[in-house]
Amino acid sequence: MGEGVFAVRPMSLDEVGIRIDYFHDSSDAHLLKLGVDRTLLPSRADWFAFYERDYSVSRPSCTYTSSITANAMQGSAHGSSGCRPRTT
């Protein structure tokens, strides 16, 4: 097995499907462990449209509505992490 280079970097718009698929394809039991209510997930199309709007604004990525990073190996995204700013 060869050595790989692991990196964490901002996720590009063409990669956000990885994050959307992760939640939509997870079992109800797994979502429950994460504290996620499946009934509150936006549809795949609506979720992608949200990111499309957020990414389309010409501004620094640190001001996006949410922050998503890609966990990449050999330059290819294999996972993601994300957070949203606290509003309260």
C-alpha beads as a LAMMPS data file, in Angstrom:
LAMMPS data file: protein, C-alpha beads

88 atoms
87 bonds

1 atom types
1 bond types

-500.0 500.0 xlo xhi
-500.0 500.0 ylo yhi
-500.0 500.0 zlo zhi

Masses

1 110.0

Atoms # bond

1 1 1 0.000 0.000 0.000
2 1 1 1.498 3.335 -1.063
3 1 1 1.720 6.422 1.026
4 1 1 -0.975 9.010 0.470
5 1 1 -1.133 12.684 1.184
6 1 1 -4.049 13.699 3.386
7 1 1 -5.272 17.277 3.314
8 1 1 -8.164 19.304 4.631
9 1 1 -9.202 22.125 2.331
10 1 1 -12.283 24.172 1.494
11 1 1 -14.812 22.039 -0.376
12 1 1 -15.583 23.188 -3.896
13 1 1 -19.129 23.502 -5.189
14 1 1 -18.694 20.502 -7.475
15 1 1 -17.900 18.376 -4.380
16 1 1 -20.804 19.337 -2.087
17 1 1 -22.787 16.359 -3.351
18 1 1 -20.492 14.207 -1.199
19 1 1 -21.855 15.924 1.898
20 1 1 -25.465 15.868 0.715
21 1 1 -25.236 12.181 -0.202
22 1 1 -23.664 11.343 3.161
23 1 1 -26.744 12.498 5.040
24 1 1 -29.374 11.334 2.548
25 1 1 -27.777 7.897 2.166
26 1 1 -27.241 7.327 5.917
27 1 1 -29.523 5.006 7.835
28 1 1 -32.039 6.443 10.255
29 1 1 -30.109 4.802 13.108
30 1 1 -26.882 6.542 12.061
31 1 1 -28.603 9.915 11.709
32 1 1 -30.092 9.443 15.178
33 1 1 -26.582 8.902 16.577
34 1 1 -25.569 12.189 14.947
35 1 1 -28.619 13.980 16.344
36 1 1 -30.012 14.569 12.848
37 1 1 -33.728 14.378 12.148
38 1 1 -34.151 13.047 8.600
39 1 1 -37.487 14.863 8.267
40 1 1 -35.648 18.185 8.600
41 1 1 -33.164 17.511 5.789
42 1 1 -33.744 19.598 2.683
43 1 1 -34.197 17.670 -0.546
44 1 1 -30.957 16.974 -2.418
45 1 1 -31.884 19.574 -5.044
46 1 1 -32.797 22.243 -2.480
47 1 1 -29.634 21.568 -0.479
48 1 1 -27.439 21.853 -3.567
49 1 1 -29.243 25.052 -4.585
50 1 1 -28.466 26.491 -1.127
51 1 1 -24.742 25.826 -1.617
52 1 1 -24.912 27.083 -5.186
53 1 1 -26.314 30.412 -3.968
54 1 1 -23.826 30.603 -1.094
55 1 1 -20.827 29.857 -3.314
56 1 1 -21.970 32.165 -6.137
57 1 1 -21.609 35.333 -4.107
58 1 1 -18.306 37.032 -4.825
59 1 1 -16.820 37.206 -1.345
60 1 1 -14.204 35.485 0.793
61 1 1 -15.122 31.916 1.714
62 1 1 -14.841 32.810 5.411
63 1 1 -18.083 34.799 5.030
64 1 1 -20.148 31.946 3.530
65 1 1 -23.319 30.973 5.384
66 1 1 -21.681 27.660 6.257
67 1 1 -18.142 26.400 6.148
68 1 1 -17.414 23.039 4.569
69 1 1 -14.053 21.377 4.303
70 1 1 -13.119 18.429 2.128
71 1 1 -11.088 15.633 3.614
72 1 1 -8.920 14.800 0.625
73 1 1 -6.476 12.042 -0.177
74 1 1 -4.199 12.426 -3.186
75 1 1 -6.197 15.553 -4.109
76 1 1 -9.566 13.770 -4.315
77 1 1 -12.307 14.519 -1.749
78 1 1 -13.433 11.506 0.281
79 1 1 -15.346 13.148 3.108
80 1 1 -16.352 16.447 4.593
81 1 1 -16.720 18.406 7.784
82 1 1 -18.851 21.446 8.204
83 1 1 -20.116 24.057 10.576
84 1 1 -22.445 27.005 10.589
85 1 1 -21.923 30.183 12.556
86 1 1 -23.795 30.342 15.813
87 1 1 -26.736 32.710 15.595
88 1 1 -27.686 32.949 19.278

Bonds

1 1 1 2
2 1 2 3
3 1 3 4
4 1 4 5
5 1 5 6
6 1 6 7
7 1 7 8
8 1 8 9
9 1 9 10
10 1 10 11
11 1 11 12
12 1 12 13
13 1 13 14
14 1 14 15
15 1 15 16
16 1 16 17
17 1 17 18
18 1 18 19
19 1 19 20
20 1 20 21
21 1 21 22
22 1 22 23
23 1 23 24
24 1 24 25
25 1 25 26
26 1 26 27
27 1 27 28
28 1 28 29
29 1 29 30
30 1 30 31
31 1 31 32
32 1 32 33
33 1 33 34
34 1 34 35
35 1 35 36
36 1 36 37
37 1 37 38
38 1 38 39
39 1 39 40
40 1 40 41
41 1 41 42
42 1 42 43
43 1 43 44
44 1 44 45
45 1 45 46
46 1 46 47
47 1 47 48
48 1 48 49
49 1 49 50
50 1 50 51
51 1 51 52
52 1 52 53
53 1 53 54
54 1 54 55
55 1 55 56
56 1 56 57
57 1 57 58
58 1 58 59
59 1 59 60
60 1 60 61
61 1 61 62
62 1 62 63
63 1 63 64
64 1 64 65
65 1 65 66
66 1 66 67
67 1 67 68
68 1 68 69
69 1 69 70
70 1 70 71
71 1 71 72
72 1 72 73
73 1 73 74
74 1 74 75
75 1 75 76
76 1 76 77
77 1 77 78
78 1 78 79
79 1 79 80
80 1 80 81
81 1 81 82
82 1 82 83
83 1 83 84
84 1 84 85
85 1 85 86
86 1 86 87
87 1 87 88
